[in-house]
Amino acid sequence: MNREDLKNLWFLWKAVYRQEKKTMCRVVLAAVLSAVNSYVLLVLIGYIIDAANRHTDQREMLRSIVATLLIKLLMELVLRWLREQINKVLQEYPQEFATRELNWKALTCDYQHLEDPHVQDLRFRSFQRSFYGIGGWLMFVTQSILENIVSMMIAVAIMIPVFRVNQIHIGYTLGMIAALFVLIIINYVTGVNNTRKAMYSFFDASDLYNKKLFWLDLFSKIEPQKDMRVMRMEDAVFHDIGKLFRGVQESEKRQGELYVKRQLTQKTILNISTLLIYLYTSFCAWAKLISVGQVVTYAASMSQMMDCANRLAVSFGHLKMAAMYAADYREFLTLKDVKYKGTIPVEKRRDCKFQIEFENVSFKYPGADQYVIKNLNLKFVIGEKMAVVGKNGSGKSTFIKLLCRLYDVTEGCIKLNGIDIRKYDYKEYCDLFAVVFQDFTIFDFSLGENVAGASLYDEEKVKEAVEKVGLCHIEDKLTQGFDTYVGKECRSDGVNFSGGERQKIAIARAIYKNAPFVIMDEPTAALDPEAEAEVFEGFDKMVGNKTAIYISHRLASCKFCEDILVFDKGQVVQHGSHETLMKEKGLYEKLWNAQAGYYA
């Protein structure tokens, strides 16, 4: 392993220890006790043989045997308790360990990280590999390595007398040590290499397996079936999934072959080393350097040491895999946030007199060369209802991201009541906005929690918000009132809502928040014409005296807004009311006439 692998492992080990101090201490204690426990009987058997040959007093020998067995029994009981406690944690901890910190990082890191393709891939791999239980696995590998190292140390301590140096047998002793050392090195290298190859094969298999799960999930849904049948995609899909399944089988076959190869190599080396050990200890007994009982103890200890060396090689191979898992985990958790959070508290105003001004604002995405928005100057009028229109890629969505501080400007500044918004406390600034994004999310929570955005909510406020968006008709569906779950994914007694109803729930969420600024990004995209008209008619009532920003491709929605911003290539090319913009004969008129033509 290289230095970077060690850094990744140390980072991971600290994270595990930080969350499970008691469990890690139990892992260390269990490793030491397990190693010592494996030699108790070996030493006892050697003692019994030698005591019988010396005609030791039977009472003394019996007392020694009983005392040793009681010690072993006590160790077994302690070990059993430790393993039970460790297993209790490992049953839940493997997936929970990583996902807790990964989820919190994903929820709190700068939004721009989440739109970065590299970070997206990194985040996916981190979550994916956390599923394999990286935290619990590290505990297991740590225990295995400690146990084998302590066991080898005990074996060396036991065998020191047999490796006594004298003029007659020094050559045999050194030869034996050299032979065992060579066998250990060969076993270690082959074990680590085979484990590493199996690890890479496992990675390949896991990627293929995830694709396999994707296909199985796809086949379990009804929606894709329409496309596959109508567009006659059966042959292409069947060929692709067949190729994928064969790839999974081949990868699993390679893993099996590598496992057999590793086992065969280890067994061969272990048998050779065991033969050498017994030949050497028998020679030492013949030369009267050790007793018959010591032959049993020493030979068994040396065999145990070689077996530990085998397991240690495999454990270090697994440790390499853990280091690779930890690399993504460490990189994602150590992502540096660049956004300045600010410290100035936002003024609490009942009159909602918050004025926002864009001053020479330019923006380009991290790593990009071209500006998405260039030299934007704009001031929001309090209580104004503003529409934002333009072609795809004109900068509308970016404008909203900058306003909500999902990104910070590249040049210029955005001011709230004359102060740069970067200086305000980030969370307090965000509280000024209620947003309905085009790609909104309705969570598998209760309806009340979805509207309120919290587990504790004001039922009257939820009812008011639901009524304002025209969802009164769903009361018959709500078998448990606002505690009724949305969707059946988490609760079998949940209720499925239509696309239009889910969109209204998203709008109700914005109303419930009661923020000074309301932003709606294509809020009626999933609504039928009647429902859309209902939302339009109730728009004034919904937003009240708040500043409302309405983004839509349907220009008919602009007619109820006092002000319209027309974006093109990152700049506001037109600014005014519907009537004014139609008279200017500019881009707005072209877009309006283009849409109107479809309804002619």
PLY file of the C-alpha trace (Angstrom):
ply
format ascii 1.0
element vertex 600
property float x
property float y
property float z
element edge 599
property int vertex1
property int vertex2
end_header
0.00 0.00 0.00
1.17 3.50 -0.81
1.05 6.63 1.36
-2.30 7.74 -0.07
-3.86 4.38 0.82
-2.63 4.78 4.40
-4.08 8.31 4.57
-7.45 7.04 3.33
-7.44 4.19 5.84
-6.46 6.47 8.71
-9.27 8.89 7.76
-11.74 6.02 7.66
-10.50 4.48 10.89
-10.82 7.83 12.70
-14.36 8.22 11.37
-15.32 4.76 12.63
-13.64 5.32 15.98
-15.34 8.71 16.32
-18.75 7.08 16.02
-18.07 3.74 17.71
-15.37 4.18 20.38
-16.71 1.38 22.60
-17.06 -1.04 19.70
-13.54 -0.38 18.44
-12.13 -0.97 21.94
-14.07 -4.23 22.08
-12.68 -5.18 18.66
-9.11 -4.69 19.91
-9.77 -6.62 23.15
-11.52 -9.44 21.26
-8.57 -9.71 18.85
-6.02 -10.02 21.69
-8.10 -12.50 23.72
-8.86 -14.62 20.65
-5.15 -14.82 19.79
-4.16 -15.81 23.35
-7.06 -18.25 23.62
-5.92 -20.21 20.56
-2.64 -21.17 22.30
-3.96 -22.19 25.71
-4.77 -25.77 24.73
-1.49 -26.13 22.80
0.53 -25.21 25.86
-1.69 -27.40 28.09
-1.27 -30.49 25.89
2.51 -30.07 25.87
2.50 -29.67 29.63
0.38 -32.84 30.14
2.70 -34.96 27.94
5.83 -33.72 29.72
4.22 -34.10 33.15
3.29 -37.70 32.38
6.84 -38.47 31.20
8.29 -36.90 34.38
5.80 -38.81 36.54
4.60 -35.54 38.08
2.29 -35.77 41.06
-1.20 -36.38 39.71
-2.84 -33.91 42.12
-0.46 -31.14 41.08
-1.02 -31.95 37.40
-4.79 -32.04 37.89
-4.78 -28.66 39.66
-2.78 -27.16 36.79
-5.14 -28.62 34.19
-8.27 -27.43 36.05
-6.80 -23.94 36.54
-5.85 -23.69 32.86
-9.28 -24.91 31.72
-11.02 -22.42 34.02
-8.92 -19.61 32.56
-9.81 -20.76 29.05
-13.52 -21.00 30.01
-13.43 -17.46 31.40
-11.75 -16.21 28.22
-14.36 -17.99 26.10
-17.19 -16.36 28.05
-15.62 -12.90 27.72
-14.98 -13.49 24.01
-18.56 -14.63 23.45
-19.90 -11.49 25.16
-17.55 -9.23 23.18
-18.51 -10.84 19.86
-22.22 -10.52 20.65
-21.79 -6.82 21.40
-19.74 -6.29 18.23
-22.23 -8.21 16.07
-25.14 -6.15 17.42
-23.43 -3.06 16.08
-22.33 -4.66 12.81
-25.88 -5.79 11.96
-26.98 -2.17 11.53
-23.78 -0.20 11.34
-22.23 -1.22 7.98
-24.63 0.79 5.85
-25.56 3.32 8.50
-21.98 4.36 9.26
-21.11 5.91 5.93
-24.56 7.09 4.88
-25.02 9.23 8.00
-21.99 11.38 7.26
-22.42 11.21 3.48
-26.06 12.35 3.70
-25.17 15.22 6.00
-22.36 16.31 3.67
-24.68 16.16 0.65
-27.29 18.25 2.49
-24.87 20.92 3.74
-22.18 21.28 1.07
-22.22 24.05 -1.53
-24.89 23.43 -4.14
-22.37 23.97 -6.93
-20.60 20.78 -5.84
-23.76 18.77 -6.53
-23.93 20.05 -10.13
-20.28 19.21 -10.76
-20.15 15.96 -12.85
-17.02 14.77 -11.01
-18.64 15.34 -7.61
-21.84 13.69 -8.80
-19.87 10.59 -9.78
-17.87 10.75 -6.54
-21.04 11.06 -4.48
-22.65 8.11 -6.26
-19.63 5.86 -5.72
-19.38 6.89 -2.07
-23.02 6.05 -1.41
-22.80 2.90 -3.50
-19.79 1.56 -1.63
-21.22 2.53 1.74
-23.89 -0.05 0.98
-21.23 -2.75 1.18
-20.64 -1.81 4.80
-17.27 -0.11 4.66
-17.36 0.88 8.36
-18.27 -2.57 9.64
-15.89 -4.15 7.18
-13.01 -2.04 8.51
-13.84 -3.24 12.03
-13.75 -6.83 10.82
-10.44 -6.41 8.94
-8.90 -4.52 11.89
-9.84 -7.35 14.25
-8.49 -9.97 11.84
-5.13 -8.18 11.38
-4.66 -7.53 15.11
-5.58 -11.10 16.00
-3.14 -12.57 13.48
-0.29 -10.23 14.43
-0.72 -10.94 18.18
-1.01 -14.66 17.42
2.27 -14.62 15.45
3.99 -12.71 18.26
2.85 -15.32 20.80
4.03 -18.12 18.50
7.48 -16.50 18.19
7.67 -16.10 21.99
6.76 -19.77 22.50
9.26 -20.95 19.90
12.26 -18.93 21.09
13.66 -21.89 23.16
13.63 -24.20 20.15
15.73 -21.75 18.13
18.62 -21.83 20.63
21.87 -21.20 18.91
24.71 -23.68 19.48
27.73 -24.75 17.51
26.33 -28.11 16.47
22.83 -27.24 15.28
23.13 -23.58 14.26
23.04 -24.44 10.54
19.81 -26.42 10.87
18.20 -23.66 12.92
19.15 -20.89 10.53
18.10 -23.02 7.56
14.71 -23.67 9.14
14.19 -19.97 9.88
15.21 -19.02 6.33
12.89 -21.64 4.77
9.90 -20.50 6.84
10.65 -16.85 6.08
10.77 -17.53 2.32
7.50 -19.49 2.51
5.85 -16.66 4.47
7.00 -14.07 1.89
5.81 -16.21 -1.04
2.48 -16.80 0.66
2.07 -13.13 1.51
2.87 -11.87 -1.98
0.65 -14.41 -3.77
-2.15 -13.93 -1.23
-2.12 -10.13 -1.56
-1.90 -10.27 -5.38
-4.74 -12.77 -5.73
-6.88 -10.82 -3.27
-6.17 -7.61 -5.17
-7.14 -9.25 -8.50
-10.31 -10.57 -6.88
-10.96 -7.08 -5.56
-10.74 -5.49 -9.02
-12.95 -8.23 -10.38
-15.40 -7.47 -7.58
-15.41 -3.80 -8.55
-16.18 -4.73 -12.13
-18.89 -7.10 -10.99
-20.44 -4.49 -8.67
-20.65 -1.94 -11.51
-22.27 -4.52 -13.74
-24.52 -5.62 -10.91
-25.75 -2.05 -10.42
-26.61 -1.88 -14.11
-28.38 -5.19 -13.71
-30.42 -3.77 -10.83
-31.24 -0.75 -13.00
-32.67 -3.00 -15.69
-34.60 -5.11 -13.20
-36.04 -1.93 -11.67
-36.91 -0.70 -15.16
-38.75 -3.92 -15.97
-40.70 -3.67 -12.71
-42.22 -0.32 -13.77
-45.14 0.06 -16.13
-44.21 3.39 -17.77
-41.18 2.15 -19.82
-43.21 -0.76 -21.16
-45.26 1.57 -23.37
-42.14 2.89 -25.14
-40.63 -0.56 -25.56
-43.76 -1.95 -27.17
-44.83 0.97 -29.32
-41.27 1.76 -30.50
-40.41 -1.94 -30.94
-37.36 -1.80 -28.67
-37.71 -5.38 -27.37
-34.81 -6.83 -29.38
-32.38 -4.03 -28.46
-33.28 -4.17 -24.78
-33.13 -7.98 -24.66
-29.72 -7.98 -26.39
-28.34 -5.32 -24.06
-29.54 -6.94 -20.85
-28.39 -10.38 -22.07
-24.89 -9.00 -22.66
-24.95 -7.40 -19.21
-26.00 -10.61 -17.46
-23.24 -12.55 -19.26
-20.74 -9.93 -18.07
-21.90 -10.42 -14.46
-21.53 -14.20 -14.81
-18.04 -13.91 -16.28
-16.94 -11.53 -13.53
-18.29 -13.85 -10.84
-16.51 -16.77 -12.54
-13.18 -14.87 -12.44
-13.69 -14.19 -8.74
-14.32 -17.88 -8.11
-11.20 -18.90 -10.06
-9.04 -16.43 -8.15
-10.44 -17.67 -4.85
-9.66 -21.30 -5.73
-6.15 -20.31 -6.88
-5.51 -18.44 -3.64
-6.79 -21.32 -1.51
-4.70 -23.88 -3.43
-1.52 -21.79 -3.06
-2.09 -21.24 0.63
-2.84 -24.92 1.32
0.27 -26.03 -0.56
2.54 -23.60 1.29
0.92 -24.45 4.61
1.42 -28.20 4.08
5.09 -27.71 3.11
5.76 -25.48 6.10
3.96 -27.90 8.46
6.15 -30.79 7.20
9.32 -28.73 7.71
8.20 -27.69 11.19
7.51 -31.24 12.36
10.76 -32.52 10.85
12.72 -29.77 12.63
11.01 -30.17 16.01
11.39 -33.95 15.80
15.10 -33.47 15.09
15.38 -31.14 18.09
13.68 -33.76 20.29
16.02 -36.45 18.96
18.98 -34.20 19.76
17.47 -33.76 23.27
17.14 -30.00 22.87
13.42 -30.10 23.67
11.02 -32.55 25.28
8.31 -34.59 23.56
5.63 -32.31 24.97
7.49 -29.30 23.65
7.53 -30.92 20.19
3.73 -30.81 20.18
3.57 -27.26 21.52
6.28 -25.85 19.27
5.15 -27.61 16.13
1.53 -26.59 16.64
2.59 -22.99 17.43
4.73 -22.81 14.30
1.86 -24.19 12.21
-0.45 -21.63 13.82
2.01 -18.87 12.91
2.10 -19.97 9.28
-1.70 -20.13 9.19
-1.83 -16.61 10.67
0.59 -15.45 7.97
-1.85 -16.83 5.37
-4.80 -15.02 6.89
-2.74 -11.86 7.32
-1.97 -11.79 3.59
-5.68 -12.00 2.79
-6.50 -9.35 5.40
-3.96 -6.92 3.94
-5.51 -7.53 0.53
-8.90 -6.64 2.01
-7.30 -3.61 3.63
-6.22 -2.46 0.17
-9.83 -2.76 -0.95
-10.99 -0.80 2.08
-8.44 1.90 1.19
-9.92 2.16 -2.30
-13.42 2.40 -0.87
-12.24 5.02 1.61
-10.63 7.12 -1.15
-14.00 8.23 -2.56
-15.48 8.52 0.92
-12.61 10.75 2.09
-12.56 12.90 -1.05
-16.30 13.60 -0.86
-16.35 14.37 2.87
-13.33 16.68 2.60
-14.73 18.77 -0.26
-13.99 22.39 0.54
-16.93 24.76 0.50
-16.02 28.04 -1.20
-19.19 29.95 -0.46
-18.87 32.59 2.24
-21.71 31.99 4.70
-21.88 35.54 6.07
-22.59 36.72 9.61
-24.94 39.72 9.36
-28.48 38.84 10.51
-31.28 39.62 8.06
-33.55 42.38 9.29
-36.95 41.12 10.47
-39.62 43.22 8.75
-43.38 42.76 8.95
-43.91 45.03 5.97
-41.69 42.79 3.77
-39.74 45.86 2.61
-36.87 43.89 1.14
-35.30 45.34 -1.96
-32.93 43.35 -4.14
-30.63 44.90 -6.71
-28.32 43.29 -9.29
-25.26 45.50 -9.95
-23.18 44.61 -13.02
-23.65 40.93 -12.28
-21.78 38.44 -14.46
-21.55 34.71 -13.90
-19.94 31.66 -15.43
-20.06 28.16 -14.03
-16.88 26.78 -12.38
-14.49 25.48 -15.02
-16.45 27.13 -17.87
-15.04 29.77 -20.23
-18.24 31.48 -21.34
-20.43 33.72 -19.22
-24.01 32.55 -18.73
-25.04 35.98 -17.45
-23.22 39.17 -18.44
-23.49 42.68 -16.94
-26.97 42.26 -15.49
-28.41 45.35 -13.80
-31.82 44.97 -12.21
-33.83 46.19 -9.24
-36.87 44.46 -7.74
-39.85 46.60 -6.82
-41.44 45.53 -3.54
-44.72 43.67 -4.04
-44.23 43.50 -7.80
-45.20 40.46 -9.83
-42.51 39.79 -12.38
-42.37 37.29 -15.23
-39.07 35.95 -16.57
-39.12 34.59 -20.12
-36.65 33.64 -22.81
-35.37 30.81 -24.93
-33.79 27.68 -23.45
-30.26 28.43 -22.27
-30.86 32.16 -22.09
-29.93 32.37 -18.38
-33.34 32.24 -16.65
-32.55 29.31 -14.33
-29.09 30.69 -13.56
-30.68 34.01 -12.64
-32.82 32.22 -10.02
-29.83 30.25 -8.70
-27.91 33.47 -8.15
-30.88 35.15 -6.51
-31.30 32.23 -4.07
-27.51 32.02 -3.53
-27.20 28.49 -4.83
-24.23 30.06 -6.62
-22.32 33.25 -5.92
-21.72 35.79 -8.67
-18.45 35.75 -10.61
-18.37 39.53 -11.02
-20.42 42.37 -9.59
-22.73 41.90 -6.63
-26.32 41.35 -5.57
-27.57 43.61 -2.79
-30.35 43.21 -0.26
-31.41 46.56 1.17
-28.10 48.01 0.00
-25.85 45.29 1.50
-24.03 42.57 -0.46
-26.01 39.35 0.09
-22.77 37.42 0.70
-22.39 39.29 3.98
-25.72 38.04 5.35
-26.10 34.87 7.35
-26.68 32.27 4.65
-29.58 30.44 6.32
-31.37 33.65 7.23
-31.03 34.92 3.66
-32.46 31.67 2.28
-35.46 32.07 4.57
-36.51 35.05 2.45
-37.40 32.80 -0.50
-40.12 30.28 -1.19
-39.40 28.47 -4.46
-41.31 26.01 -6.62
-38.68 24.53 -8.92
-39.60 22.95 -12.23
-38.03 19.67 -11.07
-39.61 19.85 -7.62
-39.59 16.86 -5.25
-42.52 15.46 -3.31
-41.11 13.31 -0.53
-42.44 10.02 0.82
-43.73 11.86 3.87
-47.20 12.72 5.06
-49.08 15.41 3.16
-48.74 17.80 6.11
-44.96 17.25 6.29
-44.65 17.79 2.54
-46.51 21.09 2.67
-44.82 22.36 5.83
-41.38 20.98 5.06
-41.11 19.80 8.66
-42.34 16.98 10.91
-44.08 19.46 13.23
-46.57 21.64 11.41
-49.51 23.97 11.89
-52.55 22.06 10.62
-54.56 25.24 10.03
-51.76 26.76 7.92
-51.50 23.52 5.92
-55.26 23.56 5.32
-55.14 27.19 4.21
-52.26 26.53 1.77
-53.99 23.45 0.34
-57.21 25.40 -0.19
-55.41 28.27 -1.93
-53.97 25.96 -4.59
-57.31 24.26 -5.22
-56.69 20.90 -3.56
-59.90 20.80 -1.55
-61.19 17.95 -3.72
-58.57 15.51 -2.38
-60.07 15.44 1.14
-61.82 12.16 0.30
-58.42 10.60 -0.36
-57.01 11.67 2.99
-57.94 8.66 5.12
-55.77 9.98 7.97
-56.16 13.68 7.34
-52.93 15.54 6.70
-51.05 12.60 8.24
-51.87 10.59 5.12
-48.69 9.54 3.35
-48.02 10.67 -0.23
-47.31 7.57 -2.33
-47.14 3.90 -1.40
-43.35 3.47 -1.49
-42.94 3.77 2.29
-46.46 3.05 3.54
-48.93 0.60 2.09
-51.77 2.82 3.31
-50.32 5.81 1.46
-52.21 7.56 -1.33
-51.05 8.09 -4.91
-51.55 11.59 -6.32
-51.61 12.64 -9.95
-48.86 14.75 -11.49
-51.02 17.86 -11.35
-51.95 17.25 -7.70
-48.29 16.76 -6.76
-47.44 20.05 -8.47
-50.15 21.79 -6.45
-48.63 20.30 -3.28
-45.31 21.88 -4.26
-47.03 25.26 -4.72
-48.79 24.82 -1.38
-45.36 24.29 0.21
-44.25 27.70 -1.07
-47.42 29.32 0.27
-46.99 27.70 3.69
-43.45 29.08 4.06
-44.87 32.61 3.77
-41.57 34.12 2.60
-41.27 37.71 1.28
-40.15 36.45 -2.14
-42.07 33.78 -4.06
-40.38 32.19 -7.08
-42.27 29.83 -9.36
-40.40 27.99 -12.10
-42.91 26.53 -14.56
-45.42 25.93 -11.73
-48.23 24.89 -14.07
-46.27 22.57 -16.37
-48.10 19.43 -15.19
-51.53 21.04 -14.88
-54.41 20.75 -17.29
-55.76 24.00 -18.84
-58.57 24.26 -16.30
-56.26 23.79 -13.32
-53.73 26.17 -14.87
-56.39 28.85 -15.25
-57.36 28.25 -11.62
-53.77 28.85 -10.50
-53.50 31.98 -12.67
-56.75 33.40 -11.30
-55.71 32.74 -7.74
-52.15 33.95 -8.23
-52.74 37.35 -6.64
-54.47 35.75 -3.69
-51.68 33.22 -3.25
-48.77 35.66 -3.20
-50.54 38.63 -1.61
-48.25 41.64 -1.27
-45.08 39.59 -1.71
-42.58 40.01 -4.51
-43.35 37.23 -6.99
-41.13 35.98 -9.80
-42.77 33.76 -12.37
-40.71 31.76 -14.90
-42.63 30.16 -17.73
-42.40 29.12 -21.35
-46.11 29.79 -21.70
-46.17 33.49 -22.38
-49.90 33.70 -21.68
-48.94 33.61 -17.99
-47.11 36.94 -18.41
-50.30 38.92 -18.84
-51.08 39.03 -15.11
-47.55 40.26 -14.23
-46.77 43.96 -13.98
-43.23 43.54 -15.24
-41.61 41.15 -17.70
-37.90 40.35 -18.09
-36.84 38.94 -21.44
-33.56 37.02 -21.27
-31.36 36.31 -24.27
-27.78 35.03 -24.16
-27.39 35.88 -20.49
-28.66 39.44 -20.74
-31.97 41.20 -20.18
-32.75 42.44 -23.67
-36.26 43.72 -22.88
-37.93 44.95 -19.72
-41.52 46.19 -19.30
-45.20 45.28 -19.32
-46.86 43.00 -21.87
-48.37 45.91 -23.79
-45.06 47.83 -23.85
-43.04 44.84 -25.05
-45.53 44.00 -27.78
-45.17 47.56 -29.12
-41.36 47.29 -29.18
-41.43 44.62 -31.91
-38.54 42.75 -30.27
-37.81 39.19 -29.11
-40.85 39.10 -26.83
-43.23 39.80 -29.69
-41.60 37.06 -31.78
-41.94 34.52 -28.94
-45.54 35.58 -28.28
-46.57 35.34 -31.93
-44.78 32.00 -32.32
-46.83 30.52 -29.48
-50.03 32.25 -30.49
-49.72 30.63 -33.91
-50.28 27.21 -32.38
-53.65 28.32 -31.01
-54.81 30.12 -34.18
0 1
1 2
2 3
3 4
4 5
5 6
6 7
7 8
8 9
9 10
10 11
11 12
12 13
13 14
14 15
15 16
16 17
17 18
18 19
19 20
20 21
21 22
22 23
23 24
24 25
25 26
26 27
27 28
28 29
29 30
30 31
31 32
32 33
33 34
34 35
35 36
36 37
37 38
38 39
39 40
40 41
41 42
42 43
43 44
44 45
45 46
46 47
47 48
48 49
49 50
50 51
51 52
52 53
53 54
54 55
55 56
56 57
57 58
58 59
59 60
60 61
61 62
62 63
63 64
64 65
65 66
66 67
67 68
68 69
69 70
70 71
71 72
72 73
73 74
74 75
75 76
76 77
77 78
78 79
79 80
80 81
81 82
82 83
83 84
84 85
85 86
86 87
87 88
88 89
89 90
90 91
91 92
92 93
93 94
94 95
95 96
96 97
97 98
98 99
99 100
100 101
101 102
102 103
103 104
104 105
105 106
106 107
107 108
108 109
109 110
110 111
111 112
112 113
113 114
114 115
115 116
116 117
117 118
118 119
119 120
120 121
121 122
122 123
123 124
124 125
125 126
126 127
127 128
128 129
129 130
130 131
131 132
132 133
133 134
134 135
135 136
136 137
137 138
138 139
139 140
140 141
141 142
142 143
143 144
144 145
145 146
146 147
147 148
148 149
149 150
150 151
151 152
152 153
153 154
154 155
155 156
156 157
157 158
158 159
159 160
160 161
161 162
162 163
163 164
164 165
165 166
166 167
167 168
168 169
169 170
170 171
171 172
172 173
173 174
174 175
175 176
176 177
177 178
178 179
179 180
180 181
181 182
182 183
183 184
184 185
185 186
186 187
187 188
188 189
189 190
190 191
191 192
192 193
193 194
194 195
195 196
196 197
197 198
198 199
199 200
200 201
201 202
202 203
203 204
204 205
205 206
206 207
207 208
208 209
209 210
210 211
211 212
212 213
213 214
214 215
215 216
216 217
217 218
218 219
219 220
220 221
221 222
222 223
223 224
224 225
225 226
226 227
227 228
228 229
229 230
230 231
231 232
232 233
233 234
234 235
235 236
236 237
237 238
238 239
239 240
240 241
241 242
242 243
243 244
244 245
245 246
246 247
247 248
248 249
249 250
250 251
251 252
252 253
253 254
254 255
255 256
256 257
257 258
258 259
259 260
260 261
261 262
262 263
263 264
264 265
265 266
266 267
267 268
268 269
269 270
270 271
271 272
272 273
273 274
274 275
275 276
276 277
277 278
278 279
279 280
280 281
281 282
282 283
283 284
284 285
285 286
286 287
287 288
288 289
289 290
290 291
291 292
292 293
293 294
294 295
295 296
296 297
297 298
298 299
299 300
300 301
301 302
302 303
303 304
304 305
305 306
306 307
307 308
308 309
309 310
310 311
311 312
312 313
313 314
314 315
315 316
316 317
317 318
318 319
319 320
320 321
321 322
322 323
323 324
324 325
325 326
326 327
327 328
328 329
329 330
330 331
331 332
332 333
333 334
334 335
335 336
336 337
337 338
338 339
339 340
340 341
341 342
342 343
343 344
344 345
345 346
346 347
347 348
348 349
349 350
350 351
351 352
352 353
353 354
354 355
355 356
356 357
357 358
358 359
359 360
360 361
361 362
362 363
363 364
364 365
365 366
366 367
367 368
368 369
369 370
370 371
371 372
372 373
373 374
374 375
375 376
376 377
377 378
378 379
379 380
380 381
381 382
382 383
383 384
384 385
385 386
386 387
387 388
388 389
389 390
390 391
391 392
392 393
393 394
394 395
395 396
396 397
397 398
398 399
399 400
400 401
401 402
402 403
403 404
404 405
405 406
406 407
407 408
408 409
409 410
410 411
411 412
412 413
413 414
414 415
415 416
416 417
417 418
418 419
419 420
420 421
421 422
422 423
423 424
424 425
425 426
426 427
427 428
428 429
429 430
430 431
431 432
432 433
433 434
434 435
435 436
436 437
437 438
438 439
439 440
440 441
441 442
442 443
443 444
444 445
445 446
446 447
447 448
448 449
449 450
450 451
451 452
452 453
453 454
454 455
455 456
456 457
457 458
458 459
459 460
460 461
461 462
462 463
463 464
464 465
465 466
466 467
467 468
468 469
469 470
470 471
471 472
472 473
473 474
474 475
475 476
476 477
477 478
478 479
479 480
480 481
481 482
482 483
483 484
484 485
485 486
486 487
487 488
488 489
489 490
490 491
491 492
492 493
493 494
494 495
495 496
496 497
497 498
498 499
499 500
500 501
501 502
502 503
503 504
504 505
505 506
506 507
507 508
508 509
509 510
510 511
511 512
512 513
513 514
514 515
515 516
516 517
517 518
518 519
519 520
520 521
521 522
522 523
523 524
524 525
525 526
526 527
527 528
528 529
529 530
530 531
531 532
532 533
533 534
534 535
535 536
536 537
537 538
538 539
539 540
540 541
541 542
542 543
543 544
544 545
545 546
546 547
547 548
548 549
549 550
550 551
551 552
552 553
553 554
554 555
555 556
556 557
557 558
558 559
559 560
560 561
561 562
562 563
563 564
564 565
565 566
566 567
567 568
568 569
569 570
570 571
571 572
572 573
573 574
574 575
575 576
576 577
577 578
578 579
579 580
580 581
581 582
582 583
583 584
584 585
585 586
586 587
587 588
588 589
589 590
590 591
591 592
592 593
593 594
594 595
595 596
596 597
597 598
598 599
